[in-house]
Amino acid sequence: MSNIKLGISLYCFTNEYIKGIYTLEDCIKTAAELGAEGYEIVATQMIPSYPYVNEKFLGEIKAMSAAYGIKPICYAANTDKGLRCDRNLTDDEILTSTINDIKSAHKLGCKIMRVQYLLSPEVMAKLAPYAEEYGIKIGVEMHNPETPSSEAMQKYLEVFEKTGSKYIGFIPDLGCFATKPNKPHWDEAIAKGAPVELLEMAAQMRYDGVPRNEARERLIKAGANGAVLGCFEAMNGFVTFYKEPDLEGLKKVMPYCIHFHGKFHYIYDNLEEASIPYDKVLPVIKDSDFEGYIMSEYEDHISGRAVEMTKKHLLMERKILFGE
């Protein structure tokens, strides 16, 4: 039987934070006011002393936890292979930097740490004893265009099964279950002069599995402008979509899921996400033995509607999961 808690990634408030509208405290306070039971912090974005956590920052976090009643649950680390200008970091160098992230997450009191797919399955296996020593579960983010059944994610699954460690696993981003084009991208393309019929053509070719280069050529021959092609590239990248969500794949990896990113881009007033079928995905999580957090993660930063949309997202989740 699942035990699901709902939290908020402070990444939701990226626009407000980078523009100086919100301080870190404002982000945490807002998350608490929206009803979050905990929060996720993106280390590179909001920890001034990154990649370390100094005593000043730690004291501030503790004070804000006491004031607002919510604590950091997940430390979102970035796997940055490109720190050097002359070459990519080696696996050993990435391992070393990730061990440092584990120590920083532990210092903050986080029990979950997100890593990214540039950290190889082999390095994940090497991290297991460190994760166990510090009591922190480490999850590789399963992000669109990957799905639970994709080859890249299956390689991680093999490692998780082989090690048998309960401290390494997946953090699925629910955007990888999208079944419709991304609404903000679509609306932006139309605003920039994209003909709707060409956007529809691009979407249909995505559904039909037309190879990317061939689809691009067809669009160009049909008169696609830059706005259409920009939206097309997004459809075939980090906001791609499929005819059906990979629910069977999700069921198979659920024993290895330690945390979820509740990705959303636009929530209608009827509490439905524009492209991600939450009504199909959340029941799979609910019907499993998952114990942990789904962190609301908003990604339409230029809209200025982060608070409104995040509030709707939490309401939608509570409606589907708990019948509220």
Short mmCIF file of the C-alpha atoms (twelve columns), coordinates in Angstrom:
data_MODEL
# 
_entry.id   MODEL 
# 
loop_
_atom_site.group_PDB 
_atom_site.id 
_atom_site.type_symbol 
_atom_site.label_atom_id 
_atom_site.label_alt_id 
_atom_site.label_comp_id 
_atom_site.label_asym_id 
_atom_site.label_seq_id 
_atom_site.Cartn_x 
_atom_site.Cartn_y 
_atom_site.Cartn_z 
_atom_site.pdbx_PDB_model_num 
ATOM 1   C CA . MET A 1   0.000   0.000  0.000   1 
ATOM 2   C CA . SER A 2   1.397   3.382  -1.008  1 
ATOM 3   C CA . ASN A 3   2.127   6.283  1.303   1 
ATOM 4   C CA . ILE A 4   2.314   9.368  -0.889  1 
ATOM 5   C CA . LYS A 5   3.226   12.853 0.254   1 
ATOM 6   C CA . LEU A 6   2.990   15.961 -1.894  1 
ATOM 7   C CA . GLY A 7   5.746   18.530 -2.042  1 
ATOM 8   C CA . ILE A 8   6.993   21.335 -4.244  1 
ATOM 9   C CA . SER A 9   10.270  21.761 -6.068  1 
ATOM 10  C CA . LEU A 10  11.459  25.313 -5.518  1 
ATOM 11  C CA . TYR A 11  12.357  25.163 -9.207  1 
ATOM 12  C CA . CYS A 12  8.689   26.073 -9.759  1 
ATOM 13  C CA . PHE A 13  9.569   29.625 -8.758  1 
ATOM 14  C CA . THR A 14  12.615  29.992 -11.026 1 
ATOM 15  C CA . ASN A 15  11.337  33.094 -12.822 1 
ATOM 16  C CA . GLU A 16  10.453  34.866 -9.603  1 
ATOM 17  C CA . TYR A 17  13.745  33.862 -7.986  1 
ATOM 18  C CA . ILE A 18  16.152  34.856 -10.740 1 
ATOM 19  C CA . LYS A 19  14.393  38.201 -11.226 1 
ATOM 20  C CA . GLY A 20  14.700  38.984 -7.537  1 
ATOM 21  C CA . ILE A 21  10.936  39.009 -6.995  1 
ATOM 22  C CA . TYR A 22  11.304  36.096 -4.556  1 
ATOM 23  C CA . THR A 23  14.098  35.361 -2.132  1 
ATOM 24  C CA . LEU A 24  14.823  31.788 -1.135  1 
ATOM 25  C CA . GLU A 25  12.734  32.406 1.962   1 
ATOM 26  C CA . ASP A 26  9.841   33.616 -0.204  1 
ATOM 27  C CA . CYS A 27  10.049  30.393 -2.222  1 
ATOM 28  C CA . ILE A 28  9.944   28.235 0.905   1 
ATOM 29  C CA . LYS A 29  7.199   30.313 2.504   1 
ATOM 30  C CA . THR A 30  5.073   30.123 -0.657  1 
ATOM 31  C CA . ALA A 31  5.538   26.364 -0.872  1 
ATOM 32  C CA . ALA A 32  4.334   26.051 2.716   1 
ATOM 33  C CA . GLU A 33  1.342   28.314 2.087   1 
ATOM 34  C CA . LEU A 34  0.343   26.169 -0.903  1 
ATOM 35  C CA . GLY A 35  0.272   23.112 1.332   1 
ATOM 36  C CA . ALA A 36  3.541   21.387 0.474   1 
ATOM 37  C CA . GLU A 37  4.637   18.728 2.955   1 
ATOM 38  C CA . GLY A 38  8.274   19.264 2.018   1 
ATOM 39  C CA . TYR A 39  10.358  20.773 -0.747  1 
ATOM 40  C CA . GLU A 40  13.118  20.033 -3.217  1 
ATOM 41  C CA . ILE A 41  15.980  22.450 -3.747  1 
ATOM 42  C CA . VAL A 42  18.065  22.680 -6.932  1 
ATOM 43  C CA . ALA A 43  21.535  23.012 -5.475  1 
ATOM 44  C CA . THR A 44  23.225  24.911 -8.301  1 
ATOM 45  C CA . GLN A 45  20.372  27.408 -8.398  1 
ATOM 46  C CA . MET A 46  19.731  28.271 -4.765  1 
ATOM 47  C CA . ILE A 47  22.749  27.319 -2.646  1 
ATOM 48  C CA . PRO A 48  25.177  30.272 -2.764  1 
ATOM 49  C CA . SER A 49  28.091  28.184 -1.455  1 
ATOM 50  C CA . TYR A 50  27.504  25.322 -3.939  1 
ATOM 51  C CA . PRO A 51  28.967  22.704 -4.251  1 
ATOM 52  C CA . TYR A 52  29.261  22.982 -0.477  1 
ATOM 53  C CA . VAL A 53  26.765  23.891 2.234   1 
ATOM 54  C CA . ASN A 54  28.337  26.395 4.588   1 
ATOM 55  C CA . GLU A 55  27.242  27.007 8.159   1 
ATOM 56  C CA . LYS A 56  25.556  30.308 7.323   1 
ATOM 57  C CA . PHE A 57  23.285  28.723 4.726   1 
ATOM 58  C CA . LEU A 58  22.598  25.712 6.938   1 
ATOM 59  C CA . GLY A 59  21.519  28.020 9.744   1 
ATOM 60  C CA . GLU A 60  19.182  29.906 7.426   1 
ATOM 61  C CA . ILE A 61  17.570  26.676 6.214   1 
ATOM 62  C CA . LYS A 62  17.042  25.457 9.773   1 
ATOM 63  C CA . ALA A 63  15.485  28.780 10.768  1 
ATOM 64  C CA . MET A 64  13.129  28.746 7.779   1 
ATOM 65  C CA . SER A 65  12.175  25.128 8.467   1 
ATOM 66  C CA . ALA A 66  11.200  26.115 11.992  1 
ATOM 67  C CA . ALA A 67  9.306   29.191 10.805  1 
ATOM 68  C CA . TYR A 68  7.288   27.583 8.000   1 
ATOM 69  C CA . GLY A 69  7.017   23.968 9.070   1 
ATOM 70  C CA . ILE A 70  8.514   22.321 5.994   1 
ATOM 71  C CA . LYS A 71  11.963  20.875 5.426   1 
ATOM 72  C CA . PRO A 72  14.158  20.118 2.413   1 
ATOM 73  C CA . ILE A 73  13.441  16.551 1.330   1 
ATOM 74  C CA . CYS A 74  15.379  16.263 -1.912  1 
ATOM 75  C CA . TYR A 75  18.709  17.746 -2.949  1 
ATOM 76  C CA . ALA A 76  18.642  18.108 -6.739  1 
ATOM 77  C CA . ALA A 77  22.217  17.722 -7.948  1 
ATOM 78  C CA . ASN A 78  23.335  18.517 -11.475 1 
ATOM 79  C CA . THR A 79  25.605  16.099 -13.294 1 
ATOM 80  C CA . ASP A 80  27.737  18.576 -15.222 1 
ATOM 81  C CA . LYS A 81  30.219  16.850 -17.510 1 
ATOM 82  C CA . GLY A 82  31.183  20.161 -19.064 1 
ATOM 83  C CA . LEU A 83  32.871  21.893 -16.131 1 
ATOM 84  C CA . ARG A 84  36.152  21.987 -18.050 1 
ATOM 85  C CA . CYS A 85  36.588  23.749 -21.375 1 
ATOM 86  C CA . ASP A 86  39.085  21.242 -22.769 1 
ATOM 87  C CA . ARG A 87  37.327  17.920 -22.143 1 
ATOM 88  C CA . ASN A 88  34.406  16.224 -20.450 1 
ATOM 89  C CA . LEU A 89  34.807  15.022 -16.897 1 
ATOM 90  C CA . THR A 90  35.727  11.375 -16.521 1 
ATOM 91  C CA . ASP A 91  33.500  8.921  -14.687 1 
ATOM 92  C CA . ASP A 92  35.895  9.001  -11.733 1 
ATOM 93  C CA . GLU A 93  35.681  12.796 -11.577 1 
ATOM 94  C CA . ILE A 94  31.887  12.660 -11.758 1 
ATOM 95  C CA . LEU A 95  31.910  10.056 -8.985  1 
ATOM 96  C CA . THR A 96  34.011  12.346 -6.791  1 
ATOM 97  C CA . SER A 97  31.772  15.372 -7.373  1 
ATOM 98  C CA . THR A 98  28.649  13.305 -6.715  1 
ATOM 99  C CA . ILE A 99  30.063  12.013 -3.430  1 
ATOM 100 C CA . ASN A 100 30.507  15.661 -2.456  1 
ATOM 101 C CA . ASP A 101 26.847  16.244 -3.365  1 
ATOM 102 C CA . ILE A 102 25.881  13.363 -1.074  1 
ATOM 103 C CA . LYS A 103 27.734  15.037 1.788   1 
ATOM 104 C CA . SER A 104 26.015  18.371 1.082   1 
ATOM 105 C CA . ALA A 105 22.598  16.706 0.905   1 
ATOM 106 C CA . HIS A 106 23.292  14.959 4.202   1 
ATOM 107 C CA . LYS A 107 24.310  18.228 5.837   1 
ATOM 108 C CA . LEU A 108 20.990  19.789 4.798   1 
ATOM 109 C CA . GLY A 109 19.082  16.830 6.184   1 
ATOM 110 C CA . CYS A 110 17.797  15.613 2.812   1 
ATOM 111 C CA . LYS A 111 17.022  11.914 2.485   1 
ATOM 112 C CA . ILE A 112 16.699  11.950 -1.318  1 
ATOM 113 C CA . MET A 113 19.145  13.164 -3.962  1 
ATOM 114 C CA . ARG A 114 18.439  13.622 -7.669  1 
ATOM 115 C CA . VAL A 115 21.195  12.951 -10.196 1 
ATOM 116 C CA . GLN A 116 20.999  13.167 -13.980 1 
ATOM 117 C CA . TYR A 117 21.481  10.659 -16.771 1 
ATOM 118 C CA . LEU A 118 24.978  11.956 -17.622 1 
ATOM 119 C CA . LEU A 119 25.949  9.981  -14.529 1 
ATOM 120 C CA . SER A 120 26.356  6.514  -16.006 1 
ATOM 121 C CA . PRO A 121 24.792  3.307  -14.674 1 
ATOM 122 C CA . GLU A 122 28.285  2.127  -13.751 1 
ATOM 123 C CA . VAL A 123 28.873  5.200  -11.580 1 
ATOM 124 C CA . MET A 124 25.450  4.717  -9.981  1 
ATOM 125 C CA . ALA A 125 26.577  1.264  -8.860  1 
ATOM 126 C CA . LYS A 126 29.738  2.724  -7.325  1 
ATOM 127 C CA . LEU A 127 27.659  5.304  -5.443  1 
ATOM 128 C CA . ALA A 128 25.540  2.705  -3.649  1 
ATOM 129 C CA . PRO A 129 27.853  2.199  -0.627  1 
ATOM 130 C CA . TYR A 130 28.215  5.963  -0.146  1 
ATOM 131 C CA . ALA A 131 24.451  6.420  -0.332  1 
ATOM 132 C CA . GLU A 132 23.990  3.674  2.235   1 
ATOM 133 C CA . GLU A 133 26.644  5.154  4.538   1 
ATOM 134 C CA . TYR A 134 24.980  8.577  4.551   1 
ATOM 135 C CA . GLY A 135 21.427  7.245  4.538   1 
ATOM 136 C CA . ILE A 136 20.464  9.064  1.345   1 
ATOM 137 C CA . LYS A 137 18.597  7.460  -1.538  1 
ATOM 138 C CA . ILE A 138 19.980  8.524  -4.911  1 
ATOM 139 C CA . GLY A 139 17.762  8.544  -7.977  1 
ATOM 140 C CA . VAL A 140 18.607  9.129  -11.612 1 
ATOM 141 C CA . GLU A 141 16.013  11.380 -13.202 1 
ATOM 142 C CA . MET A 142 13.959  9.623  -15.859 1 
ATOM 143 C CA . HIS A 143 13.231  12.603 -18.096 1 
ATOM 144 C CA . ASN A 144 11.501  13.027 -21.436 1 
ATOM 145 C CA . PRO A 145 12.320  11.884 -24.142 1 
ATOM 146 C CA . GLU A 146 13.220  8.761  -22.131 1 
ATOM 147 C CA . THR A 147 10.479  6.461  -20.836 1 
ATOM 148 C CA . PRO A 148 10.582  3.580  -18.344 1 
ATOM 149 C CA . SER A 149 10.983  1.113  -21.207 1 
ATOM 150 C CA . SER A 150 13.622  3.003  -23.190 1 
ATOM 151 C CA . GLU A 151 17.014  1.377  -23.643 1 
ATOM 152 C CA . ALA A 152 18.871  3.965  -21.566 1 
ATOM 153 C CA . MET A 153 16.601  3.475  -18.549 1 
ATOM 154 C CA . GLN A 154 16.714  -0.308 -18.869 1 
ATOM 155 C CA . LYS A 155 20.503  -0.164 -18.459 1 
ATOM 156 C CA . TYR A 156 20.048  1.600  -15.124 1 
ATOM 157 C CA . LEU A 157 17.430  -0.961 -14.146 1 
ATOM 158 C CA . GLU A 158 19.911  -3.779 -14.770 1 
ATOM 159 C CA . VAL A 159 22.368  -2.116 -12.389 1 
ATOM 160 C CA . PHE A 160 19.729  -1.571 -9.708  1 
ATOM 161 C CA . GLU A 161 18.691  -5.208 -9.899  1 
ATOM 162 C CA . LYS A 162 22.290  -6.435 -9.855  1 
ATOM 163 C CA . THR A 163 23.424  -4.375 -6.853  1 
ATOM 164 C CA . GLY A 164 20.307  -5.080 -4.827  1 
ATOM 165 C CA . SER A 165 20.784  -1.756 -3.042  1 
ATOM 166 C CA . LYS A 166 17.696  0.048  -1.785  1 
ATOM 167 C CA . TYR A 167 19.624  3.312  -1.953  1 
ATOM 168 C CA . ILE A 168 19.850  3.765  -5.718  1 
ATOM 169 C CA . GLY A 169 16.915  3.965  -8.099  1 
ATOM 170 C CA . PHE A 170 14.782  6.122  -10.360 1 
ATOM 171 C CA . ILE A 171 13.202  9.538  -10.044 1 
ATOM 172 C CA . PRO A 172 10.646  9.570  -12.874 1 
ATOM 173 C CA . ASP A 173 9.654   12.957 -14.220 1 
ATOM 174 C CA . LEU A 174 5.988   12.602 -15.115 1 
ATOM 175 C CA . GLY A 175 6.572   14.619 -18.283 1 
ATOM 176 C CA . CYS A 176 7.845   11.395 -19.848 1 
ATOM 177 C CA . PHE A 177 4.228   10.195 -19.952 1 
ATOM 178 C CA . ALA A 178 2.953   13.115 -22.067 1 
ATOM 179 C CA . THR A 179 0.456   12.208 -24.779 1 
ATOM 180 C CA . LYS A 180 -0.195  15.641 -26.298 1 
ATOM 181 C CA . PRO A 181 1.892   18.572 -27.549 1 
ATOM 182 C CA . ASN A 182 3.166   21.002 -24.942 1 
ATOM 183 C CA . LYS A 183 0.570   23.784 -24.662 1 
ATOM 184 C CA . PRO A 184 2.880   26.720 -23.767 1 
ATOM 185 C CA . HIS A 185 5.213   25.839 -26.662 1 
ATOM 186 C CA . TRP A 186 2.249   25.486 -29.016 1 
ATOM 187 C CA . ASP A 187 0.710   28.788 -27.934 1 
ATOM 188 C CA . GLU A 188 4.054   30.568 -28.206 1 
ATOM 189 C CA . ALA A 189 4.566   29.244 -31.738 1 
ATOM 190 C CA . ILE A 190 1.142   30.522 -32.802 1 
ATOM 191 C CA . ALA A 191 1.898   33.906 -31.243 1 
ATOM 192 C CA . LYS A 192 5.077   34.034 -33.345 1 
ATOM 193 C CA . GLY A 193 3.188   33.340 -36.556 1 
ATOM 194 C CA . ALA A 194 3.125   29.561 -36.851 1 
ATOM 195 C CA . PRO A 195 0.198   28.313 -38.986 1 
ATOM 196 C CA . VAL A 196 -1.932  25.954 -36.904 1 
ATOM 197 C CA . GLU A 197 -2.223  23.453 -39.754 1 
ATOM 198 C CA . LEU A 198 1.562   23.048 -39.864 1 
ATOM 199 C CA . LEU A 199 1.767   22.561 -36.103 1 
ATOM 200 C CA . GLU A 200 -0.929  19.918 -36.416 1 
ATOM 201 C CA . MET A 201 1.049   18.319 -39.229 1 
ATOM 202 C CA . ALA A 202 4.149   18.244 -37.020 1 
ATOM 203 C CA . ALA A 203 2.219   16.695 -34.139 1 
ATOM 204 C CA . GLN A 204 0.654   14.029 -36.352 1 
ATOM 205 C CA . MET A 205 4.041   13.031 -37.728 1 
ATOM 206 C CA . ARG A 206 5.258   12.665 -34.151 1 
ATOM 207 C CA . TYR A 207 2.329   10.345 -33.402 1 
ATOM 208 C CA . ASP A 208 3.006   8.419  -36.613 1 
ATOM 209 C CA . GLY A 209 6.667   7.923  -35.748 1 
ATOM 210 C CA . VAL A 210 8.015   9.689  -38.827 1 
ATOM 211 C CA . PRO A 211 11.823  9.962  -38.472 1 
ATOM 212 C CA . ARG A 212 12.878  13.387 -37.238 1 
ATOM 213 C CA . ASN A 213 14.913  14.436 -40.269 1 
ATOM 214 C CA . GLU A 214 12.242  13.277 -42.688 1 
ATOM 215 C CA . ALA A 215 9.533   15.075 -40.720 1 
ATOM 216 C CA . ARG A 216 11.577  18.270 -40.722 1 
ATOM 217 C CA . GLU A 217 12.025  18.101 -44.492 1 
ATOM 218 C CA . ARG A 218 8.289   17.583 -45.012 1 
ATOM 219 C CA . LEU A 219 7.530   20.628 -42.880 1 
ATOM 220 C CA . ILE A 220 10.027  22.777 -44.750 1 
ATOM 221 C CA . LYS A 221 8.548   21.717 -48.098 1 
ATOM 222 C CA . ALA A 222 5.103   22.603 -46.717 1 
ATOM 223 C CA . GLY A 223 6.331   26.136 -45.962 1 
ATOM 224 C CA . ALA A 224 7.158   25.911 -42.256 1 
ATOM 225 C CA . ASN A 225 8.595   29.071 -40.745 1 
ATOM 226 C CA . GLY A 226 10.965  29.399 -37.798 1 
ATOM 227 C CA . ALA A 227 8.152   29.321 -35.262 1 
ATOM 228 C CA . VAL A 228 6.900   25.990 -36.598 1 
ATOM 229 C CA . LEU A 229 10.363  24.462 -36.712 1 
ATOM 230 C CA . GLY A 230 11.151  25.624 -33.185 1 
ATOM 231 C CA . CYS A 231 8.019   23.953 -31.864 1 
ATOM 232 C CA . PHE A 232 8.781   20.866 -33.954 1 
ATOM 233 C CA . GLU A 233 12.223  20.488 -32.376 1 
ATOM 234 C CA . ALA A 234 10.676  20.706 -28.913 1 
ATOM 235 C CA . MET A 235 8.133   18.028 -29.897 1 
ATOM 236 C CA . ASN A 236 11.049  15.736 -30.649 1 
ATOM 237 C CA . GLY A 237 13.088  16.643 -27.585 1 
ATOM 238 C CA . PHE A 238 12.493  17.341 -23.908 1 
ATOM 239 C CA . VAL A 239 8.743   17.896 -24.345 1 
ATOM 240 C CA . THR A 240 8.003   15.058 -26.723 1 
ATOM 241 C CA . PHE A 241 4.853   12.943 -26.441 1 
ATOM 242 C CA . TYR A 242 3.510   9.521  -27.339 1 
ATOM 243 C CA . LYS A 243 0.208   7.985  -28.403 1 
ATOM 244 C CA . GLU A 244 -0.024  6.178  -25.081 1 
ATOM 245 C CA . PRO A 245 1.835   6.653  -21.795 1 
ATOM 246 C CA . ASP A 246 4.250   3.863  -20.882 1 
ATOM 247 C CA . LEU A 247 2.202   2.691  -17.901 1 
ATOM 248 C CA . GLU A 248 3.295   -0.941 -18.141 1 
ATOM 249 C CA . GLY A 249 6.898   0.197  -18.096 1 
ATOM 250 C CA . LEU A 250 6.181   2.323  -15.032 1 
ATOM 251 C CA . LYS A 251 4.633   -0.636 -13.215 1 
ATOM 252 C CA . LYS A 252 7.770   -2.695 -13.837 1 
ATOM 253 C CA . VAL A 253 10.142  -0.053 -12.432 1 
ATOM 254 C CA . MET A 254 7.950   1.030  -9.497  1 
ATOM 255 C CA . PRO A 255 9.928   -1.095 -6.990  1 
ATOM 256 C CA . TYR A 256 12.950  1.042  -7.887  1 
ATOM 257 C CA . CYS A 257 11.236  4.454  -7.819  1 
ATOM 258 C CA . ILE A 258 12.315  6.511  -4.810  1 
ATOM 259 C CA . HIS A 259 10.800  9.908  -5.628  1 
ATOM 260 C CA . PHE A 260 8.789   11.603 -8.393  1 
ATOM 261 C CA . HIS A 261 8.855   14.914 -10.203 1 
ATOM 262 C CA . GLY A 262 5.282   15.976 -10.877 1 
ATOM 263 C CA . LYS A 263 6.079   17.872 -14.063 1 
ATOM 264 C CA . PHE A 264 3.437   20.226 -15.392 1 
ATOM 265 C CA . HIS A 265 3.274   23.084 -17.865 1 
ATOM 266 C CA . TYR A 266 -0.363  24.149 -17.842 1 
ATOM 267 C CA . ILE A 267 -3.304  23.172 -15.641 1 
ATOM 268 C CA . TYR A 268 -6.808  23.927 -16.911 1 
ATOM 269 C CA . ASP A 269 -9.485  25.243 -14.575 1 
ATOM 270 C CA . ASN A 270 -11.037 21.755 -14.542 1 
ATOM 271 C CA . LEU A 271 -7.779  20.535 -12.945 1 
ATOM 272 C CA . GLU A 272 -6.397  18.638 -15.916 1 
ATOM 273 C CA . GLU A 273 -2.838  18.973 -17.187 1 
ATOM 274 C CA . ALA A 274 -2.781  19.979 -20.850 1 
ATOM 275 C CA . SER A 275 -0.479  17.218 -22.110 1 
ATOM 276 C CA . ILE A 276 0.207   14.731 -19.291 1 
ATOM 277 C CA . PRO A 277 -2.564  12.224 -18.383 1 
ATOM 278 C CA . TYR A 278 -2.277  12.421 -14.606 1 
ATOM 279 C CA . ASP A 279 -5.548  10.544 -14.234 1 
ATOM 280 C CA . LYS A 280 -3.812  7.492  -15.728 1 
ATOM 281 C CA . VAL A 281 -0.342  7.874  -14.220 1 
ATOM 282 C CA . LEU A 282 -1.080  8.692  -10.579 1 
ATOM 283 C CA . PRO A 283 -3.261  5.605  -9.991  1 
ATOM 284 C CA . VAL A 284 -0.280  3.417  -10.939 1 
ATOM 285 C CA . ILE A 285 1.766   5.075  -8.198  1 
ATOM 286 C CA . LYS A 286 -1.113  4.928  -5.738  1 
ATOM 287 C CA . ASP A 287 -1.689  1.213  -6.345  1 
ATOM 288 C CA . SER A 288 1.979   0.373  -5.725  1 
ATOM 289 C CA . ASP A 289 4.024   0.096  -2.522  1 
ATOM 290 C CA . PHE A 290 5.645   3.483  -3.118  1 
ATOM 291 C CA . GLU A 291 6.437   5.532  -0.030  1 
ATOM 292 C CA . GLY A 292 7.689   9.025  -0.648  1 
ATOM 293 C CA . TYR A 293 7.100   12.342 -2.330  1 
ATOM 294 C CA . ILE A 294 5.736   13.605 -5.594  1 
ATOM 295 C CA . MET A 295 7.259   17.050 -6.028  1 
ATOM 296 C CA . SER A 296 5.285   19.517 -8.138  1 
ATOM 297 C CA . GLU A 297 7.662   20.849 -10.788 1 
ATOM 298 C CA . TYR A 298 6.403   23.713 -12.944 1 
ATOM 299 C CA . GLU A 299 8.123   24.512 -16.232 1 
ATOM 300 C CA . ASP A 300 6.658   27.497 -17.986 1 
ATOM 301 C CA . HIS A 301 8.765   30.082 -16.252 1 
ATOM 302 C CA . ILE A 302 8.009   33.085 -18.452 1 
ATOM 303 C CA . SER A 303 4.268   32.960 -17.827 1 
ATOM 304 C CA . GLY A 304 4.363   34.610 -14.410 1 
ATOM 305 C CA . ARG A 305 1.707   32.136 -13.207 1 
ATOM 306 C CA . ALA A 306 3.852   29.845 -11.081 1 
ATOM 307 C CA . VAL A 307 1.854   30.218 -7.876  1 
ATOM 308 C CA . GLU A 308 -1.520  29.874 -9.611  1 
ATOM 309 C CA . MET A 309 -0.462  26.829 -11.618 1 
ATOM 310 C CA . THR A 310 1.295   25.116 -8.722  1 
ATOM 311 C CA . LYS A 311 -1.785  25.542 -6.554  1 
ATOM 312 C CA . LYS A 312 -3.909  23.938 -9.286  1 
ATOM 313 C CA . HIS A 313 -1.411  21.125 -9.670  1 
ATOM 314 C CA . LEU A 314 -1.608  20.225 -5.992  1 
ATOM 315 C CA . LEU A 315 -5.405  20.362 -6.121  1 
ATOM 316 C CA . MET A 316 -5.381  18.054 -9.141  1 
ATOM 317 C CA . GLU A 317 -3.098  15.561 -7.425  1 
ATOM 318 C CA . ARG A 318 -5.192  15.535 -4.250  1 
ATOM 319 C CA . LYS A 319 -8.349  15.017 -6.296  1 
ATOM 320 C CA . ILE A 320 -6.920  12.022 -8.157  1 
ATOM 321 C CA . LEU A 321 -4.998  10.447 -5.283  1 
ATOM 322 C CA . PHE A 322 -7.190  11.166 -2.294  1 
ATOM 323 C CA . GLY A 323 -10.584 12.104 -3.740  1 
ATOM 324 C CA . GLU A 324 -10.427 15.583 -2.198  1 
# 
